[in-house]
């Protein structure tokens, strides 16, 4: 090969992925896909995965069954598509949300281990 032609030059990254110095957290969150490439976050993700796998294996070994139950929310005018669930009261509905943000918020509120201990 005698020559190289750049068809689409990439813009400079907003922060270096291998940066040892502190990076503004708002900037890191705005570019989460880059932040996840940092070695520190890679290590954290792998550790979390290992802990969750170990806890699940321990609970499975004790005969526990993992069950995910849907969480019903009040309907909201904006956001993702919702599956409406009627109540016993006429013309009243709950929403089984398809929004991943609400699911994550719910998990953060009650905590994964709280679900396990409730089943215990």
C-alpha positions as CSV (number, residue, x, y, z in Angstrom):
1,X,0.0,0.0,0.0
2,X,1.5,3.3,-1.1
3,X,-1.1,5.8,0.2
4,X,-3.7,6.2,2.9
5,X,-6.8,8.4,2.4
6,X,-8.8,9.5,5.4
7,X,-12.5,9.5,4.4
8,X,-14.0,10.7,7.7
9,X,-11.7,12.2,10.3
10,X,-12.8,11.6,13.9
11,X,-13.3,14.6,16.2
12,X,-11.1,14.8,19.3
13,X,-12.4,12.9,22.3
14,X,-13.9,15.1,25.0
15,X,-11.6,13.5,27.5
16,X,-8.8,11.0,27.3
17,X,-10.1,7.5,28.0
18,X,-6.9,6.5,29.8
19,X,-6.8,9.7,31.9
20,X,-5.4,9.3,35.4
21,X,-6.4,12.8,36.4
22,X,-9.9,13.7,37.4
23,X,-12.4,14.3,34.7
24,X,-15.5,16.4,35.2
25,X,-18.3,14.0,36.3
26,X,-21.0,15.8,34.1
27,X,-18.7,15.3,31.1
28,X,-18.1,11.7,31.9
29,X,-21.9,11.1,32.3
30,X,-22.6,12.9,29.0
31,X,-20.2,10.6,27.2
32,X,-20.9,7.4,29.2
33,X,-19.9,5.1,26.3
34,X,-16.4,6.5,26.5
35,X,-16.3,6.5,30.3
36,X,-17.1,2.8,30.3
37,X,-13.8,2.2,28.4
38,X,-11.7,3.5,31.3
39,X,-9.8,0.8,33.1
40,X,-11.2,1.8,36.5
41,X,-14.8,1.4,35.3
42,X,-14.0,-1.9,33.5
43,X,-12.6,-3.2,36.8
44,X,-15.7,-2.1,38.7
45,X,-18.1,-3.7,36.1
46,X,-16.2,-7.0,36.2
47,X,-16.2,-7.0,40.0
48,X,-19.9,-6.2,40.1
49,X,-20.6,-9.0,37.6
50,X,-18.6,-11.5,39.7
51,X,-20.4,-10.5,42.9
52,X,-23.8,-10.8,41.4
53,X,-22.9,-14.2,39.8
54,X,-21.6,-15.5,43.1
55,X,-24.7,-14.4,45.1
56,X,-27.0,-15.9,42.4
57,X,-25.1,-19.2,42.5
58,X,-25.3,-19.3,46.3
59,X,-29.0,-18.7,46.3
60,X,-29.6,-21.2,43.5
61,X,-27.7,-23.7,45.5
62,X,-30.0,-23.1,48.4
63,X,-33.1,-23.8,46.2
64,X,-34.1,-20.2,45.6
65,X,-35.8,-19.2,42.3
66,X,-35.3,-15.8,40.7
67,X,-38.6,-14.2,39.8
68,X,-38.9,-10.7,38.4
69,X,-42.2,-9.1,39.2
70,X,-43.5,-6.2,37.2
71,X,-43.9,-2.8,38.9
72,X,-47.0,-0.7,38.2
73,X,-46.6,3.0,38.0
74,X,-48.9,6.0,37.7
75,X,-49.3,6.8,34.0
76,X,-47.2,9.8,32.8
77,X,-48.0,12.0,29.7
78,X,-44.5,11.7,28.3
79,X,-42.0,8.9,28.0
80,X,-42.0,5.4,26.7
81,X,-44.9,3.3,25.6
82,X,-46.9,1.9,28.5
83,X,-49.1,-1.2,28.9
84,X,-52.3,-0.1,30.8
85,X,-53.6,-2.4,33.5
86,X,-57.2,-1.8,34.7
87,X,-58.0,-1.4,38.4
88,X,-61.1,-2.5,40.2
89,X,-62.2,1.1,40.1
90,X,-63.9,2.0,36.8
91,X,-62.0,4.2,34.5
92,X,-58.7,4.0,36.5
93,X,-55.6,2.4,35.2
94,X,-52.0,1.6,36.2
95,X,-49.2,1.5,33.8
96,X,-46.7,-1.3,33.3
97,X,-44.0,0.9,32.0
98,X,-41.6,0.0,29.2
99,X,-39.2,2.7,30.3
100,X,-35.8,1.4,31.3
101,X,-35.2,4.5,33.4
102,X,-38.1,3.7,35.7
103,X,-37.0,0.1,36.0
104,X,-33.5,1.1,37.0
105,X,-34.9,3.6,39.5
106,X,-37.1,0.9,41.0
107,X,-34.2,-1.4,41.4
108,X,-32.0,1.3,42.9
109,X,-34.8,2.1,45.4
110,X,-35.3,-1.4,46.8
111,X,-32.0,-2.9,46.0
112,X,-31.4,-6.3,44.6
113,X,-30.5,-7.9,47.9
114,X,-33.6,-6.6,49.5
115,X,-35.6,-8.6,47.0
116,X,-33.6,-11.7,47.9
117,X,-34.0,-11.2,51.6
118,X,-37.8,-10.7,51.2
119,X,-38.0,-14.1,49.5
120,X,-35.9,-15.7,52.2
